[in-house]
């Protein structure tokens, strides 16, 4: 890892959303599952767990869902 300004790359991966580009923390769930249903179920569980944690601690959060297959290979 290296220190740099990744805001442009983050913006592209988050569907060019400005609030994602300017956010303090971003989590990506990346998978190499062959079964997309399993990958989506696990990502959904992780995302919901993060929402519950953030709600408990009164931390604002938002989610963006995207599915890149051929573009990111």
Backbone atoms as SQL, in Angstrom:
CREATE TABLE atoms (id INTEGER PRIMARY KEY, chain TEXT, resi INTEGER, resn TEXT, atom TEXT, x REAL, y REAL, z REAL);
INSERT INTO atoms VALUES
  (1, 'A', 1, 'UNK', 'N', 0.838, -1.171, 0.000),
  (2, 'A', 1, 'UNK', 'CA', 0.000, 0.000, 0.000),
  (3, 'A', 1, 'UNK', 'C', 0.882, 1.232, 0.000),
  (4, 'A', 2, 'UNK', 'N', 0.344, 2.282, -0.581),
  (5, 'A', 2, 'UNK', 'CA', 1.063, 3.547, -0.601),
  (6, 'A', 2, 'UNK', 'C', 0.096, 4.692, -0.329),
  (7, 'A', 3, 'UNK', 'N', 0.639, 5.751, 0.211),
  (8, 'A', 3, 'UNK', 'CA', -0.170, 6.945, 0.466),
  (9, 'A', 3, 'UNK', 'C', -0.294, 7.738, -0.824),
  (10, 'A', 4, 'UNK', 'N', -1.512, 8.101, -1.164),
  (11, 'A', 4, 'UNK', 'CA', -1.750, 8.860, -2.396),
  (12, 'A', 4, 'UNK', 'C', -3.178, 9.385, -2.356),
  (13, 'A', 5, 'UNK', 'N', -3.529, 10.170, -3.340),
  (14, 'A', 5, 'UNK', 'CA', -4.890, 10.666, -3.475),
  (15, 'A', 5, 'UNK', 'C', -5.617, 9.776, -4.484),
  (16, 'A', 6, 'UNK', 'N', -6.489, 8.924, -3.986),
  (17, 'A', 6, 'UNK', 'CA', -7.212, 7.980, -4.825),
  (18, 'A', 6, 'UNK', 'C', -8.642, 8.433, -5.106),
  (19, 'A', 7, 'UNK', 'N', -8.945, 9.688, -4.870),
  (20, 'A', 7, 'UNK', 'CA', -10.329, 10.145, -4.990),
  (21, 'A', 7, 'UNK', 'C', -10.887, 9.953, -6.401),
  (22, 'A', 8, 'UNK', 'N', -10.075, 10.122, -7.426),
  (23, 'A', 8, 'UNK', 'CA', -10.569, 9.939, -8.793),
  (24, 'A', 8, 'UNK', 'C', -10.920, 8.463, -9.043),
  (25, 'A', 9, 'UNK', 'N', -10.054, 7.551, -8.612),
  (26, 'A', 9, 'UNK', 'CA', -10.327, 6.122, -8.796),
  (27, 'A', 9, 'UNK', 'C', -11.540, 5.681, -7.976),
  (28, 'A', 10, 'UNK', 'N', -11.637, 6.192, -6.749),
  (29, 'A', 10, 'UNK', 'CA', -12.781, 5.867, -5.897),
  (30, 'A', 10, 'UNK', 'C', -14.061, 6.351, -6.547),
  (31, 'A', 11, 'UNK', 'N', -14.046, 7.547, -7.086),
  (32, 'A', 11, 'UNK', 'CA', -15.226, 8.099, -7.744),
  (33, 'A', 11, 'UNK', 'C', -15.663, 7.215, -8.914),
  (34, 'A', 12, 'UNK', 'N', -14.722, 6.747, -9.695),
  (35, 'A', 12, 'UNK', 'CA', -15.061, 5.868, -10.826),
  (36, 'A', 12, 'UNK', 'C', -15.667, 4.550, -10.357),
  (37, 'A', 13, 'UNK', 'N', -15.083, 3.936, -9.336),
  (38, 'A', 13, 'UNK', 'CA', -15.596, 2.661, -8.837),
  (39, 'A', 13, 'UNK', 'C', -16.942, 2.815, -8.136),
  (40, 'A', 14, 'UNK', 'N', -17.236, 4.007, -7.640),
  (41, 'A', 14, 'UNK', 'CA', -18.509, 4.262, -6.947),
  (42, 'A', 14, 'UNK', 'C', -19.502, 4.975, -7.852),
  (43, 'A', 15, 'UNK', 'N', -19.454, 4.647, -9.133),
  (44, 'A', 15, 'UNK', 'CA', -20.426, 5.158, -10.110),
  (45, 'A', 15, 'UNK', 'C', -20.447, 6.680, -10.183),
  (46, 'A', 16, 'UNK', 'N', -19.266, 7.297, -10.032),
  (47, 'A', 16, 'UNK', 'CA', -19.079, 8.752, -10.129),
  (48, 'A', 16, 'UNK', 'C', -19.938, 9.541, -9.141),
  (49, 'A', 17, 'UNK', 'N', -20.107, 8.998, -7.949),
  (50, 'A', 17, 'UNK', 'CA', -20.864, 9.673, -6.906),
  (51, 'A', 17, 'UNK', 'C', -19.917, 10.579, -6.119),
  (52, 'A', 18, 'UNK', 'N', -20.236, 11.871, -6.036),
  (53, 'A', 18, 'UNK', 'CA', -19.360, 12.833, -5.360),
  (54, 'A', 18, 'UNK', 'C', -19.235, 12.539, -3.874),
  (55, 'A', 19, 'UNK', 'N', -20.328, 12.113, -3.228),
  (56, 'A', 19, 'UNK', 'CA', -20.238, 11.859, -1.791),
  (57, 'A', 19, 'UNK', 'C', -19.301, 10.691, -1.488),
  (58, 'A', 20, 'UNK', 'N', -19.172, 9.748, -2.402),
  (59, 'A', 20, 'UNK', 'CA', -18.231, 8.645, -2.209),
  (60, 'A', 20, 'UNK', 'C', -16.802, 9.141, -2.384),
  (61, 'A', 21, 'UNK', 'N', -16.600, 9.988, -3.357),
  (62, 'A', 21, 'UNK', 'CA', -15.271, 10.542, -3.604),
  (63, 'A', 21, 'UNK', 'C', -14.774, 11.329, -2.390),
  (64, 'A', 22, 'UNK', 'N', -15.681, 12.033, -1.718),
  (65, 'A', 22, 'UNK', 'CA', -15.300, 12.914, -0.616),
  (66, 'A', 22, 'UNK', 'C', -15.416, 12.258, 0.760),
  (67, 'A', 23, 'UNK', 'N', -15.772, 10.994, 0.822),
  (68, 'A', 23, 'UNK', 'CA', -15.988, 10.353, 2.118),
  (69, 'A', 23, 'UNK', 'C', -14.663, 10.021, 2.801),
  (70, 'A', 24, 'UNK', 'N', -14.748, 9.842, 4.115),
  (71, 'A', 24, 'UNK', 'CA', -13.554, 9.568, 4.912),
  (72, 'A', 24, 'UNK', 'C', -13.126, 8.104, 4.842),
  (73, 'A', 25, 'UNK', 'N', -14.090, 7.192, 4.756),
  (74, 'A', 25, 'UNK', 'CA', -13.803, 5.759, 4.761),
  (75, 'A', 25, 'UNK', 'C', -14.672, 5.081, 3.716),
  (76, 'A', 26, 'UNK', 'N', -14.069, 4.162, 2.978),
  (77, 'A', 26, 'UNK', 'CA', -14.811, 3.391, 1.976),
  (78, 'A', 26, 'UNK', 'C', -14.414, 1.927, 2.116),
  (79, 'A', 27, 'UNK', 'N', -15.401, 1.050, 2.097),
  (80, 'A', 27, 'UNK', 'CA', -15.159, -0.384, 2.114),
  (81, 'A', 27, 'UNK', 'C', -15.624, -0.967, 0.785),
  (82, 'A', 28, 'UNK', 'N', -14.814, -1.831, 0.219),
  (83, 'A', 28, 'UNK', 'CA', -15.187, -2.567, -0.983),
  (84, 'A', 28, 'UNK', 'C', -15.262, -4.038, -0.632),
  (85, 'A', 29, 'UNK', 'N', -16.307, -4.689, -1.075),
  (86, 'A', 29, 'UNK', 'CA', -16.415, -6.138, -0.939),
  (87, 'A', 29, 'UNK', 'C', -16.131, -6.722, -2.310),
  (88, 'A', 30, 'UNK', 'N', -15.040, -7.434, -2.402),
  (89, 'A', 30, 'UNK', 'CA', -14.603, -7.999, -3.677),
  (90, 'A', 30, 'UNK', 'C', -14.557, -9.513, -3.535),
  (91, 'A', 31, 'UNK', 'N', -14.982, -10.196, -4.560),
  (92, 'A', 31, 'UNK', 'CA', -15.087, -11.637, -4.479),
  (93, 'A', 31, 'UNK', 'C', -14.602, -12.280, -5.772),
  (94, 'A', 32, 'UNK', 'N', -14.113, -13.496, -5.650),
  (95, 'A', 32, 'UNK', 'CA', -13.783, -14.283, -6.843),
  (96, 'A', 32, 'UNK', 'C', -14.655, -15.538, -6.912),
  (97, 'A', 33, 'UNK', 'N', -15.835, -15.460, -6.291),
  (98, 'A', 33, 'UNK', 'CA', -16.784, -16.574, -6.333),
  (99, 'A', 33, 'UNK', 'C', -17.234, -16.820, -7.767),
  (100, 'A', 34, 'UNK', 'N', -17.407, -18.065, -8.079),
  (101, 'A', 34, 'UNK', 'CA', -17.987, -18.424, -9.379),
  (102, 'A', 34, 'UNK', 'C', -19.505, -18.380, -9.322),
  (103, 'A', 35, 'UNK', 'N', -20.041, -18.583, -8.131),
  (104, 'A', 35, 'UNK', 'CA', -21.483, -18.548, -7.926),
  (105, 'A', 35, 'UNK', 'C', -21.866, -17.144, -7.453),
  (106, 'A', 36, 'UNK', 'N', -22.455, -16.343, -8.336),
  (107, 'A', 36, 'UNK', 'CA', -22.775, -14.959, -8.003),
  (108, 'A', 36, 'UNK', 'C', -23.798, -14.849, -6.887),
  (109, 'A', 37, 'UNK', 'N', -24.707, -15.801, -6.786),
  (110, 'A', 37, 'UNK', 'CA', -25.711, -15.755, -5.738),
  (111, 'A', 37, 'UNK', 'C', -25.053, -15.801, -4.355),
  (112, 'A', 38, 'UNK', 'N', -24.087, -16.679, -4.177),
  (113, 'A', 38, 'UNK', 'CA', -23.370, -16.749, -2.902),
  (114, 'A', 38, 'UNK', 'C', -22.634, -15.455, -2.608),
  (115, 'A', 39, 'UNK', 'N', -21.995, -14.887, -3.604),
  (116, 'A', 39, 'UNK', 'CA', -21.266, -13.632, -3.420),
  (117, 'A', 39, 'UNK', 'C', -22.205, -12.501, -3.022),
  (118, 'A', 40, 'UNK', 'N', -23.360, -12.427, -3.660),
  (119, 'A', 40, 'UNK', 'CA', -24.330, -11.381, -3.350),
  (120, 'A', 40, 'UNK', 'C', -24.892, -11.568, -1.946),
  (121, 'A', 41, 'UNK', 'N', -25.158, -12.801, -1.557),
  (122, 'A', 41, 'UNK', 'CA', -25.678, -13.063, -0.210),
  (123, 'A', 41, 'UNK', 'C', -24.668, -12.663, 0.862),
  (124, 'A', 42, 'UNK', 'N', -23.416, -12.995, 0.658),
  (125, 'A', 42, 'UNK', 'CA', -22.383, -12.639, 1.638),
  (126, 'A', 42, 'UNK', 'C', -22.193, -11.123, 1.691),
  (127, 'A', 43, 'UNK', 'N', -22.143, -10.472, 0.533),
  (128, 'A', 43, 'UNK', 'CA', -22.000, -9.015, 0.503),
  (129, 'A', 43, 'UNK', 'C', -23.191, -8.343, 1.181),
  (130, 'A', 44, 'UNK', 'N', -24.382, -8.866, 0.977),
  (131, 'A', 44, 'UNK', 'CA', -25.572, -8.313, 1.622),
  (132, 'A', 44, 'UNK', 'C', -25.486, -8.449, 3.128),
  (133, 'A', 45, 'UNK', 'N', -25.058, -9.612, 3.602),
  (134, 'A', 45, 'UNK', 'CA', -24.914, -9.833, 5.040),
  (135, 'A', 45, 'UNK', 'C', -23.880, -8.870, 5.635),
  (136, 'A', 46, 'UNK', 'N', -22.740, -8.724, 4.968),
  (137, 'A', 46, 'UNK', 'CA', -21.707, -7.814, 5.462),
  (138, 'A', 46, 'UNK', 'C', -22.195, -6.364, 5.463),
  (139, 'A', 47, 'UNK', 'N', -22.864, -5.963, 4.404),
  (140, 'A', 47, 'UNK', 'CA', -23.389, -4.605, 4.331),
  (141, 'A', 47, 'UNK', 'C', -24.420, -4.332, 5.413),
  (142, 'A', 48, 'UNK', 'N', -25.317, -5.274, 5.653),
  (143, 'A', 48, 'UNK', 'CA', -26.326, -5.098, 6.698),
  (144, 'A', 48, 'UNK', 'C', -25.686, -5.051, 8.076),
  (145, 'A', 49, 'UNK', 'N', -24.664, -5.853, 8.290),
  (146, 'A', 49, 'UNK', 'CA', -23.947, -5.824, 9.568),
  (147, 'A', 49, 'UNK', 'C', -23.298, -4.461, 9.796),
  (148, 'A', 50, 'UNK', 'N', -22.741, -3.891, 8.739),
  (149, 'A', 50, 'UNK', 'CA', -22.142, -2.558, 8.867),
  (150, 'A', 50, 'UNK', 'C', -23.203, -1.508, 9.152),
  (151, 'A', 51, 'UNK', 'N', -24.356, -1.604, 8.514),
  (152, 'A', 51, 'UNK', 'CA', -25.455, -0.667, 8.791),
  (153, 'A', 51, 'UNK', 'C', -25.900, -0.761, 10.249),
  (154, 'A', 52, 'UNK', 'N', -26.037, -1.975, 10.778),
  (155, 'A', 52, 'UNK', 'CA', -26.435, -2.130, 12.172),
  (156, 'A', 52, 'UNK', 'C', -25.404, -1.534, 13.120),
  (157, 'A', 53, 'UNK', 'N', -24.133, -1.772, 12.854),
  (158, 'A', 53, 'UNK', 'CA', -23.062, -1.196, 13.665),
  (159, 'A', 53, 'UNK', 'C', -23.121, 0.329, 13.627),
  (160, 'A', 54, 'UNK', 'N', -23.252, 0.884, 12.429),
  (161, 'A', 54, 'UNK', 'CA', -23.295, 2.340, 12.286),
  (162, 'A', 54, 'UNK', 'C', -24.527, 2.935, 12.947),
  (163, 'A', 55, 'UNK', 'N', -25.650, 2.260, 12.860),
  (164, 'A', 55, 'UNK', 'CA', -26.862, 2.749, 13.512),
  (165, 'A', 55, 'UNK', 'C', -26.699, 2.769, 15.028),
  (166, 'A', 56, 'UNK', 'N', -26.099, 1.732, 15.561),
  (167, 'A', 56, 'UNK', 'CA', -25.903, 1.656, 17.003),
  (168, 'A', 56, 'UNK', 'C', -25.021, 2.799, 17.499),
  (169, 'A', 57, 'UNK', 'N', -23.953, 3.106, 16.757),
  (170, 'A', 57, 'UNK', 'CA', -23.009, 4.152, 17.159),
  (171, 'A', 57, 'UNK', 'C', -23.370, 5.518, 16.592),
  (172, 'A', 58, 'UNK', 'N', -24.529, 5.627, 15.945),
  (173, 'A', 58, 'UNK', 'CA', -25.007, 6.885, 15.376),
  (174, 'A', 58, 'UNK', 'C', -23.997, 7.485, 14.395),
  (175, 'A', 59, 'UNK', 'N', -23.501, 6.626, 13.519),
  (176, 'A', 59, 'UNK', 'CA', -22.564, 7.037, 12.469),
  (177, 'A', 59, 'UNK', 'C', -23.322, 7.033, 11.153),
  (178, 'A', 60, 'UNK', 'N', -23.233, 8.131, 10.418),
  (179, 'A', 60, 'UNK', 'CA', -23.927, 8.196, 9.129),
  (180, 'A', 60, 'UNK', 'C', -23.205, 7.328, 8.110),
  (181, 'A', 61, 'UNK', 'N', -23.976, 6.648, 7.286),
  (182, 'A', 61, 'UNK', 'CA', -23.378, 5.811, 6.251),
  (183, 'A', 61, 'UNK', 'C', -24.318, 5.725, 5.061),
  (184, 'A', 62, 'UNK', 'N', -23.775, 5.281, 3.966),
  (185, 'A', 62, 'UNK', 'CA', -24.550, 5.079, 2.752),
  (186, 'A', 62, 'UNK', 'C', -23.933, 3.913, 1.992),
  (187, 'A', 63, 'UNK', 'N', -24.710, 3.297, 1.159),
  (188, 'A', 63, 'UNK', 'CA', -24.163, 2.186, 0.375),
  (189, 'A', 63, 'UNK', 'C', -24.442, 2.396, -1.102),
  (190, 'A', 64, 'UNK', 'N', -23.535, 1.889, -1.891),
  (191, 'A', 64, 'UNK', 'CA', -23.680, 1.891, -3.342),
  (192, 'A', 64, 'UNK', 'C', -23.425, 0.459, -3.788),
  (193, 'A', 65, 'UNK', 'N', -24.318, -0.077, -4.545),
  (194, 'A', 65, 'UNK', 'CA', -24.143, -1.432, -5.067),
  (195, 'A', 65, 'UNK', 'C', -23.871, -1.360, -6.553),
  (196, 'A', 66, 'UNK', 'N', -22.874, -2.083, -6.961),
  (197, 'A', 66, 'UNK', 'CA', -22.544, -2.135, -8.386),
  (198, 'A', 66, 'UNK', 'C', -21.972, -3.507, -8.689),
  (199, 'A', 67, 'UNK', 'N', -22.174, -3.921, -9.884),
  (200, 'A', 67, 'UNK', 'CA', -21.667, -5.212, -10.313),
  (201, 'A', 67, 'UNK', 'C', -20.832, -4.991, -11.567),
  (202, 'A', 68, 'UNK', 'N', -19.526, -5.088, -11.401),
  (203, 'A', 68, 'UNK', 'CA', -18.604, -4.964, -12.527),
  (204, 'A', 68, 'UNK', 'C', -18.040, -6.344, -12.806),
  (205, 'A', 69, 'UNK', 'N', -18.259, -6.827, -13.968),
  (206, 'A', 69, 'UNK', 'CA', -17.722, -8.132, -14.309),
  (207, 'A', 69, 'UNK', 'C', -16.627, -7.999, -15.361),
  (208, 'A', 70, 'UNK', 'N', -17.014, -7.717, -16.569),
  (209, 'A', 70, 'UNK', 'CA', -16.033, -7.648, -17.662),
  (210, 'A', 70, 'UNK', 'C', -15.145, -6.423, -17.575),
  (211, 'A', 71, 'UNK', 'N', -15.657, -5.313, -17.022),
  (212, 'A', 71, 'UNK', 'CA', -14.879, -4.089, -16.974),
  (213, 'A', 71, 'UNK', 'C', -13.642, -4.188, -16.098),
  (214, 'A', 72, 'UNK', 'N', -13.695, -4.990, -15.036),
  (215, 'A', 72, 'UNK', 'CA', -12.604, -5.002, -14.070),
  (216, 'A', 72, 'UNK', 'C', -11.763, -6.276, -14.106),
  (217, 'A', 73, 'UNK', 'N', -11.891, -7.047, -15.127),
  (218, 'A', 73, 'UNK', 'CA', -11.083, -8.258, -15.209),
  (219, 'A', 73, 'UNK', 'C', -9.734, -7.962, -15.828);
